[in-house]
Amino acid sequence: MDFGEVYHFLFETFAGIGCLVGIGLVISIIACIIMERRTRKRFANREAGEDDWSFFDDDDESEEK
């Protein structure tokens, strides 16, 4: 298989385009996981301030009780 066949498969067939999209999604998810873990590690011992907010209000209520 030469480069021309690989190029044709990846960019000119539905299966190849699907592979490229799938690979892009997997790489994006891996990057997001790595960034999330680094952020959680960096702010693990940080106390919440008055200006901090959360998408989930239930989390704040369970910590106060």
N, CA, C and O atoms as a Maestro MAE file, in Angstrom:
{
 s_m_m2io_version
 :::
 2.0.0
}

f_m_ct {
 s_m_title
 :::
 protein
 m_atom[260] {
  # First column is atom index #
  i_m_mmod_type
  r_m_x_coord
  r_m_y_coord
  r_m_z_coord
  i_m_residue_number
  s_m_chain_name
  s_m_pdb_residue_name
  s_m_pdb_atom_name
  i_m_atomic_number
  :::
  1 25 0.849 -1.176 0.000 1 A "MET " " N  " 7
  2 3 0.000 0.000 0.000 1 A "MET " " CA " 6
  3 2 0.894 1.238 0.000 1 A "MET " " C  " 6
  4 15 1.750 1.382 0.873 1 A "MET " " O  " 8
  5 25 0.710 2.102 -0.938 2 A "ASP " " N  " 7
  6 3 1.521 3.316 -0.994 2 A "ASP " " CA " 6
  7 2 0.754 4.503 -0.415 2 A "ASP " " C  " 6
  8 15 -0.398 4.384 0.002 2 A "ASP " " O  " 8
  9 25 1.420 5.629 -0.405 3 A "PHE " " N  " 7
  10 3 0.847 6.830 0.198 3 A "PHE " " CA " 6
  11 2 -0.427 7.268 -0.513 3 A "PHE " " C  " 6
  12 15 -1.358 7.743 0.138 3 A "PHE " " O  " 8
  13 25 -0.488 7.120 -1.811 4 A "GLY " " N  " 7
  14 3 -1.671 7.520 -2.572 4 A "GLY " " CA " 6
  15 2 -2.906 6.742 -2.166 4 A "GLY " " C  " 6
  16 15 -3.993 7.314 -2.082 4 A "GLY " " O  " 8
  17 25 -2.764 5.458 -1.913 5 A "GLU " " N  " 7
  18 3 -3.902 4.647 -1.480 5 A "GLU " " CA " 6
  19 2 -4.368 5.027 -0.084 5 A "GLU " " C  " 6
  20 15 -5.567 5.082 0.190 5 A "GLU " " O  " 8
  21 25 -3.412 5.288 0.792 6 A "VAL " " N  " 7
  22 3 -3.766 5.709 2.157 6 A "VAL " " CA " 6
  23 2 -4.476 7.063 2.111 6 A "VAL " " C  " 6
  24 15 -5.480 7.262 2.794 6 A "VAL " " O  " 8
  25 25 -3.961 7.982 1.317 7 A "TYR " " N  " 7
  26 3 -4.582 9.299 1.178 7 A "TYR " " CA " 6
  27 2 -6.006 9.166 0.640 7 A "TYR " " C  " 6
  28 15 -6.934 9.793 1.151 7 A "TYR " " O  " 8
  29 25 -6.165 8.346 -0.390 8 A "HIS " " N  " 7
  30 3 -7.484 8.131 -0.973 8 A "HIS " " CA " 6
  31 2 -8.449 7.555 0.063 8 A "HIS " " C  " 6
  32 15 -9.595 7.996 0.151 8 A "HIS " " O  " 8
  33 25 -8.002 6.588 0.837 9 A "PHE " " N  " 7
  34 3 -8.868 5.992 1.853 9 A "PHE " " CA " 6
  35 2 -9.273 7.016 2.907 9 A "PHE " " C  " 6
  36 15 -10.451 7.125 3.248 9 A "PHE " " O  " 8
  37 25 -8.298 7.767 3.426 10 A "LEU " " N  " 7
  38 3 -8.581 8.684 4.539 10 A "LEU " " CA " 6
  39 2 -9.426 9.888 4.141 10 A "LEU " " C  " 6
  40 15 -10.264 10.339 4.922 10 A "LEU " " O  " 8
  41 25 -9.217 10.411 2.943 11 A "PHE " " N  " 7
  42 3 -9.855 11.675 2.594 11 A "PHE " " CA " 6
  43 2 -10.932 11.575 1.516 11 A "PHE " " C  " 6
  44 15 -11.620 12.560 1.249 11 A "PHE " " O  " 8
  45 25 -11.091 10.416 0.896 12 A "GLU " " N  " 7
  46 3 -12.055 10.317 -0.192 12 A "GLU " " CA " 6
  47 2 -13.081 9.207 -0.006 12 A "GLU " " C  " 6
  48 15 -13.893 8.977 -0.903 12 A "GLU " " O  " 8
  49 25 -13.070 8.515 1.124 13 A "THR " " N  " 7
  50 3 -14.083 7.491 1.394 13 A "THR " " CA " 6
  51 2 -14.761 7.810 2.725 13 A "THR " " C  " 6
  52 15 -14.166 8.430 3.606 13 A "THR " " O  " 8
  53 25 -16.002 7.382 2.854 14 A "PHE " " N  " 7
  54 3 -16.738 7.623 4.094 14 A "PHE " " CA " 6
  55 2 -16.096 6.907 5.281 14 A "PHE " " C  " 6
  56 15 -16.060 7.450 6.385 14 A "PHE " " O  " 8
  57 25 -15.592 5.700 5.063 15 A "ALA " " N  " 7
  58 3 -14.944 4.962 6.146 15 A "ALA " " CA " 6
  59 2 -13.680 5.679 6.611 15 A "ALA " " C  " 6
  60 15 -13.415 5.745 7.812 15 A "ALA " " O  " 8
  61 25 -12.908 6.209 5.689 16 A "GLY " " N  " 7
  62 3 -11.692 6.935 6.053 16 A "GLY " " CA " 6
  63 2 -11.984 8.210 6.798 16 A "GLY " " C  " 6
  64 15 -11.314 8.528 7.781 16 A "GLY " " O  " 8
  65 25 -12.989 8.954 6.338 17 A "ILE " " N  " 7
  66 3 -13.379 10.183 7.029 17 A "ILE " " CA " 6
  67 2 -13.906 9.852 8.422 17 A "ILE " " C  " 6
  68 15 -13.641 10.583 9.376 17 A "ILE " " O  " 8
  69 25 -14.641 8.769 8.540 18 A "GLY " " N  " 7
  70 3 -15.107 8.327 9.851 18 A "GLY " " CA " 6
  71 2 -13.944 7.996 10.776 18 A "GLY " " C  " 6
  72 15 -13.985 8.308 11.966 18 A "GLY " " O  " 8
  73 25 -12.913 7.367 10.233 19 A "CYS " " N  " 7
  74 3 -11.713 7.076 11.031 19 A "CYS " " CA " 6
  75 2 -11.056 8.361 11.509 19 A "CYS " " C  " 6
  76 15 -10.663 8.462 12.671 19 A "CYS " " O  " 8
  77 25 -10.933 9.342 10.625 20 A "LEU " " N  " 7
  78 3 -10.325 10.614 11.009 20 A "LEU " " CA " 6
  79 2 -11.134 11.317 12.091 20 A "LEU " " C  " 6
  80 15 -10.565 11.850 13.045 20 A "LEU " " O  " 8
  81 25 -12.444 11.322 11.950 21 A "VAL " " N  " 7
  82 3 -13.302 11.946 12.964 21 A "VAL " " CA " 6
  83 2 -13.177 11.205 14.294 21 A "VAL " " C  " 6
  84 15 -13.072 11.831 15.348 21 A "VAL " " O  " 8
  85 25 -13.187 9.877 14.244 22 A "GLY " " N  " 7
  86 3 -13.040 9.084 15.465 22 A "GLY " " CA " 6
  87 2 -11.710 9.323 16.149 22 A "GLY " " C  " 6
  88 15 -11.657 9.458 17.371 22 A "GLY " " O  " 8
  89 25 -10.640 9.376 15.381 23 A "ILE " " N  " 7
  90 3 -9.318 9.636 15.949 23 A "ILE " " CA " 6
  91 2 -9.280 11.030 16.570 23 A "ILE " " C  " 6
  92 15 -8.700 11.216 17.640 23 A "ILE " " O  " 8
  93 25 -9.889 12.003 15.911 24 A "GLY " " N  " 7
  94 3 -9.950 13.357 16.459 24 A "GLY " " CA " 6
  95 2 -10.702 13.415 17.781 24 A "GLY " " C  " 6
  96 15 -10.282 14.102 18.712 24 A "GLY " " O  " 8
  97 25 -11.817 12.691 17.861 25 A "LEU " " N  " 7
  98 3 -12.585 12.647 19.108 25 A "LEU " " CA " 6
  99 2 -11.797 11.998 20.232 25 A "LEU " " C  " 6
  100 15 -11.793 12.496 21.357 25 A "LEU " " O  " 8
  101 25 -11.136 10.902 19.941 26 A "VAL " " N  " 7
  102 3 -10.347 10.204 20.962 26 A "VAL " " CA " 6
  103 2 -9.217 11.096 21.466 26 A "VAL " " C  " 6
  104 15 -8.986 11.174 22.673 26 A "VAL " " O  " 8
  105 25 -8.514 11.766 20.562 27 A "ILE " " N  " 7
  106 3 -7.429 12.660 20.971 27 A "ILE " " CA " 6
  107 2 -7.964 13.817 21.812 27 A "ILE " " C  " 6
  108 15 -7.330 14.214 22.790 27 A "ILE " " O  " 8
  109 25 -9.119 14.358 21.442 28 A "SER " " N  " 7
  110 3 -9.726 15.452 22.209 28 A "SER " " CA " 6
  111 2 -10.113 15.009 23.610 28 A "SER " " C  " 6
  112 15 -9.884 15.735 24.577 28 A "SER " " O  " 8
  113 25 -10.694 13.831 23.726 29 A "ILE " " N  " 7
  114 3 -11.091 13.308 25.034 29 A "ILE " " CA " 6
  115 2 -9.872 13.061 25.908 29 A "ILE " " C  " 6
  116 15 -9.892 13.378 27.097 29 A "ILE " " O  " 8
  117 25 -8.814 12.502 25.338 30 A "ILE " " N  " 7
  118 3 -7.590 12.264 26.107 30 A "ILE " " CA " 6
  119 2 -7.000 13.585 26.585 30 A "ILE " " C  " 6
  120 15 -6.569 13.684 27.734 30 A "ILE " " O  " 8
  121 25 -6.974 14.605 25.722 31 A "ALA " " N  " 7
  122 3 -6.453 15.914 26.119 31 A "ALA " " CA " 6
  123 2 -7.291 16.524 27.238 31 A "ALA " " C  " 6
  124 15 -6.742 17.112 28.170 31 A "ALA " " O  " 8
  125 25 -8.607 16.393 27.156 32 A "CYS " " N  " 7
  126 3 -9.496 16.926 28.201 32 A "CYS " " CA " 6
  127 2 -9.267 16.229 29.535 32 A "CYS " " C  " 6
  128 15 -9.253 16.881 30.579 32 A "CYS " " O  " 8
  129 25 -9.090 14.928 29.513 33 A "ILE " " N  " 7
  130 3 -8.850 14.169 30.741 33 A "ILE " " CA " 6
  131 2 -7.534 14.597 31.379 33 A "ILE " " C  " 6
  132 15 -7.463 14.789 32.593 33 A "ILE " " O  " 8
  133 25 -6.496 14.747 30.564 34 A "ILE " " N  " 7
  134 3 -5.198 15.161 31.094 34 A "ILE " " CA " 6
  135 2 -5.282 16.552 31.708 34 A "ILE " " C  " 6
  136 15 -4.759 16.773 32.800 34 A "ILE " " O  " 8
  137 25 -5.934 17.495 31.025 35 A "MET " " N  " 7
  138 3 -6.059 18.846 31.561 35 A "MET " " CA " 6
  139 2 -6.893 18.873 32.835 35 A "MET " " C  " 6
  140 15 -6.565 19.603 33.770 35 A "MET " " O  " 8
  141 25 -7.964 18.090 32.887 36 A "GLU " " N  " 7
  142 3 -8.804 18.030 34.087 36 A "GLU " " CA " 6
  143 2 -8.025 17.479 35.276 36 A "GLU " " C  " 6
  144 15 -8.131 18.009 36.383 36 A "GLU " " O  " 8
  145 25 -7.247 16.427 35.060 37 A "ARG " " N  " 7
  146 3 -6.461 15.845 36.161 37 A "ARG " " CA " 6
  147 2 -5.420 16.830 36.664 37 A "ARG " " C  " 6
  148 15 -5.208 16.940 37.872 37 A "ARG " " O  " 8
  149 25 -4.760 17.553 35.751 38 A "ARG " " N  " 7
  150 3 -3.761 18.544 36.171 38 A "ARG " " CA " 6
  151 2 -4.415 19.666 36.963 38 A "ARG " " C  " 6
  152 15 -3.858 20.122 37.962 38 A "ARG " " O  " 8
  153 25 -5.586 20.118 36.535 39 A "THR " " N  " 7
  154 3 -6.284 21.190 37.239 39 A "THR " " CA " 6
  155 2 -6.718 20.735 38.623 39 A "THR " " C  " 6
  156 15 -6.563 21.473 39.596 39 A "THR " " O  " 8
  157 25 -7.262 19.525 38.720 40 A "ARG " " N  " 7
  158 3 -7.680 19.021 40.037 40 A "ARG " " CA " 6
  159 2 -6.488 18.864 40.970 40 A "ARG " " C  " 6
  160 15 -6.601 19.131 42.166 40 A "ARG " " O  " 8
  161 25 -5.358 18.437 40.443 41 A "LYS " " N  " 7
  162 3 -4.161 18.277 41.271 41 A "LYS " " CA " 6
  163 2 -3.661 19.639 41.747 41 A "LYS " " C  " 6
  164 15 -3.247 19.784 42.898 41 A "LYS " " O  " 8
  165 25 -3.700 20.629 40.869 42 A "ARG " " N  " 7
  166 3 -3.203 21.960 41.206 42 A "ARG " " CA " 6
  167 2 -4.067 22.620 42.279 42 A "ARG " " C  " 6
  168 15 -3.536 23.295 43.161 42 A "ARG " " O  " 8
  169 25 -5.381 22.440 42.222 43 A "PHE " " N  " 7
  170 3 -6.292 23.108 43.151 43 A "PHE " " CA " 6
  171 2 -6.879 22.163 44.192 43 A "PHE " " C  " 6
  172 15 -7.963 22.428 44.711 43 A "PHE " " O  " 8
  173 25 -6.203 21.083 44.505 44 A "ALA " " N  " 7
  174 3 -6.735 20.084 45.438 44 A "ALA " " CA " 6
  175 2 -6.888 20.640 46.850 44 A "ALA " " C  " 6
  176 15 -7.880 20.342 47.516 44 A "ALA " " O  " 8
  177 25 -5.953 21.423 47.313 45 A "ASN " " N  " 7
  178 3 -5.978 21.909 48.698 45 A "ASN " " CA " 6
  179 2 -6.475 23.340 48.817 45 A "ASN " " C  " 6
  180 15 -6.306 23.971 49.860 45 A "ASN " " O  " 8
  181 25 -7.077 23.850 47.773 46 A "ARG " " N  " 7
  182 3 -7.559 25.227 47.774 46 A "ARG " " CA " 6
  183 2 -8.921 25.298 48.447 46 A "ARG " " C  " 6
  184 15 -9.819 24.510 48.152 46 A "ARG " " O  " 8
  185 25 -9.059 26.264 49.362 47 A "GLU " " N  " 7
  186 3 -10.346 26.454 50.030 47 A "GLU " " CA " 6
  187 2 -11.257 27.310 49.153 47 A "GLU " " C  " 6
  188 15 -10.796 28.213 48.455 47 A "GLU " " O  " 8
  189 25 -12.538 27.016 49.199 48 A "ALA " " N  " 7
  190 3 -13.518 27.759 48.398 48 A "ALA " " CA " 6
  191 2 -13.720 29.159 48.980 48 A "ALA " " C  " 6
  192 15 -13.797 29.333 50.196 48 A "ALA " " O  " 8
  193 25 -13.804 30.141 48.103 49 A "GLY " " N  " 7
  194 3 -14.034 31.520 48.524 49 A "GLY " " CA " 6
  195 2 -15.466 31.940 48.243 49 A "GLY " " C  " 6
  196 15 -16.279 31.151 47.762 49 A "GLY " " O  " 8
  197 25 -15.757 33.191 48.550 50 A "GLU " " N  " 7
  198 3 -17.112 33.702 48.338 50 A "GLU " " CA " 6
  199 2 -17.459 33.806 46.856 50 A "GLU " " C  " 6
  200 15 -18.618 33.633 46.478 50 A "GLU " " O  " 8
  201 25 -16.471 34.084 46.019 51 A "ASP " " N  " 7
  202 3 -16.713 34.270 44.591 51 A "ASP " " CA " 6
  203 2 -16.765 32.961 43.823 51 A "ASP " " C  " 6
  204 15 -17.084 32.966 42.634 51 A "ASP " " O  " 8
  205 25 -16.461 31.843 44.461 52 A "ASP " " N  " 7
  206 3 -16.500 30.548 43.781 52 A "ASP " " CA " 6
  207 2 -17.944 30.116 43.577 52 A "ASP " " C  " 6
  208 15 -18.811 30.378 44.410 52 A "ASP " " O  " 8
  209 25 -18.184 29.452 42.457 53 A "TRP " " N  " 7
  210 3 -19.525 28.974 42.146 53 A "TRP " " CA " 6
  211 2 -19.418 27.593 41.538 53 A "TRP " " C  " 6
  212 15 -18.342 27.158 41.128 53 A "TRP " " O  " 8
  213 25 -20.554 26.906 41.483 54 A "SER " " N  " 7
  214 3 -20.588 25.552 40.962 54 A "SER " " CA " 6
  215 2 -21.818 25.401 40.076 54 A "SER " " C  " 6
  216 15 -22.842 26.045 40.304 54 A "SER " " O  " 8
  217 25 -21.710 24.560 39.083 55 A "PHE " " N  " 7
  218 3 -22.869 24.241 38.257 55 A "PHE " " CA " 6
  219 2 -23.915 23.464 39.050 55 A "PHE " " C  " 6
  220 15 -25.111 23.537 38.768 55 A "PHE " " O  " 8
  221 25 -23.447 22.729 40.035 56 A "PHE " " N  " 7
  222 3 -24.324 21.851 40.799 56 A "PHE " " CA " 6
  223 2 -24.465 22.406 42.202 56 A "PHE " " C  " 6
  224 15 -23.531 22.330 43.001 56 A "PHE " " O  " 8
  225 25 -25.628 22.963 42.504 57 A "ASP " " N  " 7
  226 3 -25.858 23.539 43.814 57 A "ASP " " CA " 6
  227 2 -25.952 22.481 44.907 57 A "ASP " " C  " 6
  228 15 -25.742 22.789 46.081 57 A "ASP " " O  " 8
  229 25 -26.262 21.252 44.544 58 A "ASP " " N  " 7
  230 3 -26.389 20.185 45.532 58 A "ASP " " CA " 6
  231 2 -25.055 19.908 46.218 58 A "ASP " " C  " 6
  232 15 -25.043 19.490 47.376 58 A "ASP " " O  " 8
  233 25 -23.947 20.125 45.546 59 A "ASP " " N  " 7
  234 3 -22.639 19.881 46.132 59 A "ASP " " CA " 6
  235 2 -22.404 20.774 47.346 59 A "ASP " " C  " 6
  236 15 -21.873 20.315 48.357 59 A "ASP " " O  " 8
  237 25 -22.794 22.042 47.256 60 A "ASP " " N  " 7
  238 3 -22.594 22.970 48.360 60 A "ASP " " CA " 6
  239 2 -23.435 22.596 49.574 60 A "ASP " " C  " 6
  240 15 -22.977 22.717 50.711 60 A "ASP " " O  " 8
  241 25 -24.641 22.148 49.341 61 A "GLU " " N  " 7
  242 3 -25.520 21.788 50.445 61 A "GLU " " CA " 6
  243 2 -25.018 20.561 51.183 61 A "GLU " " C  " 6
  244 15 -25.124 20.490 52.408 61 A "GLU " " O  " 8
  245 25 -24.469 19.587 50.453 62 A "SER " " N  " 7
  246 3 -24.011 18.366 51.106 62 A "SER " " CA " 6
  247 2 -22.742 18.606 51.919 62 A "SER " " C  " 6
  248 15 -22.503 17.894 52.894 62 A "SER " " O  " 8
  249 25 -21.924 19.588 51.544 63 A "GLU " " N  " 7
  250 3 -20.704 19.885 52.292 63 A "GLU " " CA " 6
  251 2 -21.008 20.629 53.595 63 A "GLU " " C  " 6
  252 15 -20.265 20.495 54.566 63 A "GLU " " O  " 8
  253 25 -22.088 21.409 53.626 64 A "GLU " " N  " 7
  254 3 -22.418 22.177 54.813 64 A "GLU " " CA " 6
  255 2 -23.013 21.311 55.897 64 A "GLU " " C  " 6
  256 15 -22.886 21.646 57.074 64 A "GLU " " O  " 8
  257 25 -23.652 20.219 55.555 65 A "LYS " " N  " 7
  258 3 -24.340 19.397 56.554 65 A "LYS " " CA " 6
  259 2 -23.408 18.469 57.266 65 A "LYS " " C  " 6
  260 15 -23.837 17.711 58.136 65 A "LYS " " O  " 8
  :::
 }
 m_bond[259] {
  # First column is bond index #
  i_m_from
  i_m_to
  i_m_order
  :::
  1 1 2 1
  2 2 3 1
  3 3 4 2
  4 3 5 1
  5 5 6 1
  6 6 7 1
  7 7 8 2
  8 7 9 1
  9 9 10 1
  10 10 11 1
  11 11 12 2
  12 11 13 1
  13 13 14 1
  14 14 15 1
  15 15 16 2
  16 15 17 1
  17 17 18 1
  18 18 19 1
  19 19 20 2
  20 19 21 1
  21 21 22 1
  22 22 23 1
  23 23 24 2
  24 23 25 1
  25 25 26 1
  26 26 27 1
  27 27 28 2
  28 27 29 1
  29 29 30 1
  30 30 31 1
  31 31 32 2
  32 31 33 1
  33 33 34 1
  34 34 35 1
  35 35 36 2
  36 35 37 1
  37 37 38 1
  38 38 39 1
  39 39 40 2
  40 39 41 1
  41 41 42 1
  42 42 43 1
  43 43 44 2
  44 43 45 1
  45 45 46 1
  46 46 47 1
  47 47 48 2
  48 47 49 1
  49 49 50 1
  50 50 51 1
  51 51 52 2
  52 51 53 1
  53 53 54 1
  54 54 55 1
  55 55 56 2
  56 55 57 1
  57 57 58 1
  58 58 59 1
  59 59 60 2
  60 59 61 1
  61 61 62 1
  62 62 63 1
  63 63 64 2
  64 63 65 1
  65 65 66 1
  66 66 67 1
  67 67 68 2
  68 67 69 1
  69 69 70 1
  70 70 71 1
  71 71 72 2
  72 71 73 1
  73 73 74 1
  74 74 75 1
  75 75 76 2
  76 75 77 1
  77 77 78 1
  78 78 79 1
  79 79 80 2
  80 79 81 1
  81 81 82 1
  82 82 83 1
  83 83 84 2
  84 83 85 1
  85 85 86 1
  86 86 87 1
  87 87 88 2
  88 87 89 1
  89 89 90 1
  90 90 91 1
  91 91 92 2
  92 91 93 1
  93 93 94 1
  94 94 95 1
  95 95 96 2
  96 95 97 1
  97 97 98 1
  98 98 99 1
  99 99 100 2
  100 99 101 1
  101 101 102 1
  102 102 103 1
  103 103 104 2
  104 103 105 1
  105 105 106 1
  106 106 107 1
  107 107 108 2
  108 107 109 1
  109 109 110 1
  110 110 111 1
  111 111 112 2
  112 111 113 1
  113 113 114 1
  114 114 115 1
  115 115 116 2
  116 115 117 1
  117 117 118 1
  118 118 119 1
  119 119 120 2
  120 119 121 1
  121 121 122 1
  122 122 123 1
  123 123 124 2
  124 123 125 1
  125 125 126 1
  126 126 127 1
  127 127 128 2
  128 127 129 1
  129 129 130 1
  130 130 131 1
  131 131 132 2
  132 131 133 1
  133 133 134 1
  134 134 135 1
  135 135 136 2
  136 135 137 1
  137 137 138 1
  138 138 139 1
  139 139 140 2
  140 139 141 1
  141 141 142 1
  142 142 143 1
  143 143 144 2
  144 143 145 1
  145 145 146 1
  146 146 147 1
  147 147 148 2
  148 147 149 1
  149 149 150 1
  150 150 151 1
  151 151 152 2
  152 151 153 1
  153 153 154 1
  154 154 155 1
  155 155 156 2
  156 155 157 1
  157 157 158 1
  158 158 159 1
  159 159 160 2
  160 159 161 1
  161 161 162 1
  162 162 163 1
  163 163 164 2
  164 163 165 1
  165 165 166 1
  166 166 167 1
  167 167 168 2
  168 167 169 1
  169 169 170 1
  170 170 171 1
  171 171 172 2
  172 171 173 1
  173 173 174 1
  174 174 175 1
  175 175 176 2
  176 175 177 1
  177 177 178 1
  178 178 179 1
  179 179 180 2
  180 179 181 1
  181 181 182 1
  182 182 183 1
  183 183 184 2
  184 183 185 1
  185 185 186 1
  186 186 187 1
  187 187 188 2
  188 187 189 1
  189 189 190 1
  190 190 191 1
  191 191 192 2
  192 191 193 1
  193 193 194 1
  194 194 195 1
  195 195 196 2
  196 195 197 1
  197 197 198 1
  198 198 199 1
  199 199 200 2
  200 199 201 1
  201 201 202 1
  202 202 203 1
  203 203 204 2
  204 203 205 1
  205 205 206 1
  206 206 207 1
  207 207 208 2
  208 207 209 1
  209 209 210 1
  210 210 211 1
  211 211 212 2
  212 211 213 1
  213 213 214 1
  214 214 215 1
  215 215 216 2
  216 215 217 1
  217 217 218 1
  218 218 219 1
  219 219 220 2
  220 219 221 1
  221 221 222 1
  222 222 223 1
  223 223 224 2
  224 223 225 1
  225 225 226 1
  226 226 227 1
  227 227 228 2
  228 227 229 1
  229 229 230 1
  230 230 231 1
  231 231 232 2
  232 231 233 1
  233 233 234 1
  234 234 235 1
  235 235 236 2
  236 235 237 1
  237 237 238 1
  238 238 239 1
  239 239 240 2
  240 239 241 1
  241 241 242 1
  242 242 243 1
  243 243 244 2
  244 243 245 1
  245 245 246 1
  246 246 247 1
  247 247 248 2
  248 247 249 1
  249 249 250 1
  250 250 251 1
  251 251 252 2
  252 251 253 1
  253 253 254 1
  254 254 255 1
  255 255 256 2
  256 255 257 1
  257 257 258 1
  258 258 259 1
  259 259 260 2
  :::
 }
}
